[in-house]
Amino acid sequence: MKVWDLHCDTLSALRDAEKAGTPKSFAHNDLHIDLEKLQKGDYLLQCFAAYVDLGDTAPGADPLVTALEEIDWFKRIMAAYPERIAPVYTAADIRKNAEAGKISGMLTAEEGGCCKGSLGVLRQLYGLGVRMMTLTWNYENQLAFPNANPGGPLVPQTEKGLTQKGLEFLAEMERLHMIVDVSHLSDKGFWDIVEHGTRPFAASHSNCRALSPHNRNLTDEMIRALADRGGIAGLNYCAAFVDADSAHPKNCRSTVEGLAKHAAHFRQVGGMEVIALGSDFDGIGGYHQLETAADMPLLAEALRREGFTEDQVEDIFWRNARRFFEANL
């Protein structure tokens, strides 16, 4: 069965390994994702995030440089294996790559702060191929406030959302048809998107707060609003976002049964078309039953046991995401 994954941090892992003097090959490595695992998992498309940590205190750390170096990794991967994986910049590329029997790679960004508040930088990232971006990661930036407090309590941020600059970025992203990604965004920021945005948007790697009360997950009201706007949410395999004991992440476990229950809750609240996959591979630790991109049949079986039909499993695995991106790129 084909797979479409809305989010991974593999570019960051590859960059970090290279910086450490222990470079890894994308063809085969010890990460959650490599080309061999994508082929074994029958992937149609993998979204690769240029991930930036604004809390990086390394000498000379610069969020824009970090993003550009990870984009460079994406470009190198696409150039190194052109017979097996190819980039997606338009809806037509999705169809073209599939017809050629190639996996598609889509470039995204995780942390709008990499733009340093510049709409010109945003437009240049689009020119380099970025087609979806979170406005924040876990830190406040020029655009918005996140729903996380690294090392602190998991309390949703309901008072602070998008800044005036963030509203300008929202309008420009919609003009460019760069997908606005609300994963990591504060609760207030989410509702600012609903109020001021006009196009469908995504939560690339977020689960259901009703089942796992982590503030990174979506409330039922958010799920309904996302669905009403024609958006999608990617099931996140991170244990703290799957397990009900989010306050104690070391005790959390990510099982395919747990993920299937989140999918069932998404279906109950927002309908089938809102559900997609957003693994967060190579950005998550702890116990997760889906150990690599090659293990996706385990999730398909769990969804069937949860009562999803074969067509519905395919909707979750790839059809909903393909429909969304073909309509909105």
C-alpha positions in Angstrom: 0.0 0.0 0.0 1.3 3.4 -0.9 2.4 5.8 1.9 2.4 9.6 2.0 4.1 11.1 5.1 3.6 14.8 5.9 6.6 15.3 8.2 10.1 14.0 9.1 13.3 15.5 10.4 15.7 13.3 8.4 17.4 16.3 6.8 18.4 17.6 10.2 19.7 14.2 11.2 21.8 14.0 8.1 23.1 17.5 8.5 24.0 16.9 12.2 25.9 13.7 11.3 27.8 15.5 8.6 28.7 18.3 11.0 29.9 15.7 13.6 32.3 14.2 11.1 30.2 11.0 10.8 28.3 11.4 7.6 25.5 9.1 6.7 24.4 7.9 3.2 20.7 8.5 2.3 20.7 5.3 0.4 21.1 3.2 3.6 21.7 4.3 7.2 20.6 3.7 10.8 17.9 6.5 10.8 14.2 6.0 10.6 14.2 7.0 7.0 16.5 6.2 4.1 15.9 5.4 0.4 16.0 1.7 1.0 13.3 1.9 3.8 11.1 4.2 1.7 11.2 1.7 -1.2 10.5 -1.2 1.1 7.6 0.8 2.7 6.2 1.6 -0.8 6.2 5.3 -0.3 4.5 7.6 -2.8 5.7 10.8 -1.2 7.8 11.9 1.8 7.8 15.4 3.1 11.3 16.4 4.3 11.3 19.3 6.7 14.2 21.8 7.0 14.0 21.9 10.8 15.5 24.7 12.9 16.0 24.9 16.7 16.0 28.6 17.7 17.4 27.5 21.1 20.6 26.3 19.4 23.4 28.0 21.3 26.3 26.6 19.2 28.8 29.3 18.2 27.8 30.9 15.0 24.4 29.2 15.0 22.1 31.0 12.5 18.5 29.8 11.8 18.5 30.8 8.2 21.9 29.1 7.5 20.6 25.9 9.2 17.5 25.9 7.0 19.6 26.5 3.9 22.1 23.7 4.7 19.2 21.3 5.2 17.6 22.4 1.9 21.1 21.8 0.4 20.8 18.2 1.7 17.4 17.8 0.1 18.8 19.0 -3.2 21.8 16.7 -3.0 19.5 13.7 -2.3 17.4 14.5 -5.3 20.4 14.8 -7.5 22.1 11.6 -6.2 19.2 9.2 -6.9 17.2 10.7 -9.8 16.0 7.3 -11.0 14.4 6.5 -7.6 13.3 9.7 -6.0 12.3 13.1 -7.5 11.2 16.5 -6.1 7.7 17.8 -6.1 7.1 21.5 -6.7 3.7 21.4 -8.4 0.7 19.1 -8.4 1.7 17.9 -11.9 5.0 16.6 -10.4 3.1 14.3 -8.1 1.5 12.6 -11.0 4.6 12.6 -13.2 6.8 11.0 -10.5 4.2 8.3 -9.8 3.8 7.4 -13.4 7.6 7.1 -13.7 7.6 4.7 -10.7 9.6 7.2 -8.5 9.1 8.2 -4.9 8.4 11.9 -4.6 10.1 14.2 -2.1 8.5 17.4 -1.0 10.5 20.1 0.8 8.9 21.8 3.9 10.2 24.0 6.7 9.7 23.6 10.5 10.2 26.9 12.2 9.1 30.1 10.5 11.7 31.9 12.5 14.3 30.8 9.9 12.9 33.7 7.8 14.0 36.2 10.4 10.8 38.2 9.8 11.6 38.8 6.1 8.9 38.2 3.5 11.8 38.3 0.9 13.4 35.3 2.6 10.0 33.5 2.7 9.7 34.1 -1.1 13.3 32.8 -1.6 12.5 29.6 0.4 9.5 29.1 -1.9 11.8 29.6 -4.9 14.1 26.9 -3.5 11.1 24.5 -3.3 9.6 24.8 0.2 5.9 24.1 -0.1 4.7 23.9 3.5 6.0 25.6 6.7 5.1 25.7 10.4 5.0 29.3 11.7 6.8 28.2 14.9 8.6 25.3 16.5 8.9 25.4 20.3 10.0 29.0 20.7 8.4 32.4 20.3 9.6 34.1 17.1 8.8 37.1 15.0 5.7 35.5 13.6 3.8 33.7 16.4 3.9 32.0 19.8 4.2 28.2 20.1 2.2 25.7 22.2 5.3 24.4 24.0 7.5 25.4 26.9 10.7 23.4 26.6 11.3 21.8 30.0 8.2 23.4 31.4 4.5 22.4 32.0 2.3 21.3 29.1 -0.1 24.2 29.3 -1.7 25.4 26.0 -1.0 29.0 25.1 -4.5 30.6 24.7 -3.6 34.3 25.0 -0.8 34.9 22.5 -1.0 33.9 18.8 0.1 35.5 15.5 1.9 38.8 15.6 1.2 41.5 13.0 4.3 40.1 11.1 2.8 36.6 11.3 -0.5 37.9 9.7 1.6 39.3 6.9 3.3 35.9 6.5 0.0 34.1 6.5 -1.3 36.3 3.7 1.9 35.9 1.6 2.0 32.1 2.2 -1.5 31.9 0.9 -0.7 34.0 -2.1 2.2 31.7 -2.9 0.2 28.6 -2.2 2.7 27.6 0.4 0.7 25.4 2.9 0.4 26.9 6.3 1.2 24.3 8.9 -0.2 24.8 12.4 1.6 22.0 14.2 3.5 23.5 17.1 1.5 26.7 16.9 -0.3 28.0 20.0 -4.0 27.5 20.5 -4.5 31.3 20.0 -2.4 31.1 16.9 -4.5 28.3 15.5 -7.7 30.3 15.9 -5.9 33.4 14.3 -5.3 31.2 11.2 -9.0 30.2 11.2 -10.1 33.9 11.5 -7.7 35.5 9.1 -6.8 32.7 6.6 -8.8 32.0 3.5 -7.2 28.7 2.3 -7.1 25.1 3.5 -4.2 24.5 6.0 -2.5 21.5 7.6 -1.4 20.2 11.0 1.4 18.1 9.6 2.2 16.1 12.7 -0.4 16.4 15.4 -2.8 14.0 17.2 -6.0 14.3 19.2 -5.9 16.1 22.6 -9.0 14.2 23.7 -7.0 11.0 23.8 -3.5 12.3 24.6 -3.7 15.7 26.5 -0.4 17.0 25.2 -0.7 20.7 24.2 0.9 19.8 20.8 -2.3 17.9 19.9 -5.5 19.3 18.5 -8.7 19.8 20.5 -12.0 18.5 19.0 -12.9 22.1 18.1 -9.7 22.5 16.2 -10.2 19.2 14.4 -13.7 20.4 13.3 -12.4 23.8 12.2 -9.5 22.1 10.2 -11.9 19.8 8.5 -14.4 22.6 7.8 -11.6 24.5 6.0 -10.7 21.5 3.9 -7.4 20.8 5.8 -5.6 17.6 6.9 -3.8 16.4 10.0 -0.9 13.9 10.0 -0.9 11.2 12.7 2.3 11.7 14.7 4.1 8.6 16.0 5.8 10.4 18.9 4.9 8.5 22.1 4.0 11.6 24.1 1.4 12.6 21.5 -0.1 9.1 21.3 -0.2 7.9 24.9 -2.7 9.3 27.5 0.1 9.9 30.0 1.6 12.9 28.2 2.8 14.5 31.4 5.3 11.7 31.9 6.9 11.2 28.5 9.4 8.6 29.7 6.5 6.4 30.5 4.7 6.9 27.2 4.5 4.2 24.4 3.6 4.7 20.8 1.7 1.6 19.5 -0.1 1.1 16.2 -3.2 0.4 18.3 -2.9 3.8 19.9 -2.4 5.5 16.5 -5.5 3.7 15.2 -7.6 5.0 18.0 -6.4 8.6 17.2 -7.4 8.0 13.6 -10.8 6.8 14.8 -11.3 9.9 16.9 -10.3 12.1 14.0 -12.9 10.3 11.9 -15.6 10.7 14.5 -14.9 14.4 15.0 -13.8 15.7 11.6 -14.6 13.0 9.1 -12.4 10.7 7.0 -10.9 13.3 4.7 -9.0 15.1 7.5 -6.8 12.1 8.4 -3.3 11.6 7.0 0.1 10.5 8.2 2.8 12.7 9.8 5.4 10.4 11.3 7.9 12.9 12.8 10.5 10.2 12.0 14.1 11.1 12.9 12.7 13.7 15.3 11.3 11.4 17.9 12.8 9.2 20.6 11.4 6.7 23.1 9.3 3.7 22.3 7.4 3.6 19.1 6.2 0.4 17.5 6.7 1.8 14.0 10.5 1.7 14.2 11.2 2.8 10.6 9.6 3.8 7.4 9.6 0.1 6.3 7.1 -0.9 9.1 4.0 0.7 7.8 2.0 -2.5 7.2 1.8 -2.8 11.0 -0.3 0.4 11.1 -2.5 -0.7 8.2 -3.3 -3.9 10.0 -4.1 -1.9 13.2 -6.4 0.4 11.3 -8.3 -2.6 9.9 -8.7 -4.0 13.4 -10.1 -0.7 14.5 -12.8 -1.0 11.9 -11.5 1.0 9.0 -12.3 -0.4 5.5 -9.6 -1.1 3.0 -10.6 2.1 1.1 -10.4 4.1 4.3 -7.0 2.8 5.1 -5.8 3.9 1.7 -7.4 7.3 2.3 -5.4 7.7 5.5 -2.1 6.3 4.0 -2.1 8.5 0.9 -5.3 9.4 -0.9 -6.3 12.3 1.5 -2.9 13.8 1.3 -2.7 13.5 -2.4 -6.1 15.1 -2.8 -5.2 17.9 -0.5 -1.9 18.8 -2.1 -3.1 18.4 -5.7 -5.9 20.9 -4.8 -3.7 23.4 -2.9 -0.2 23.6 -4.3 
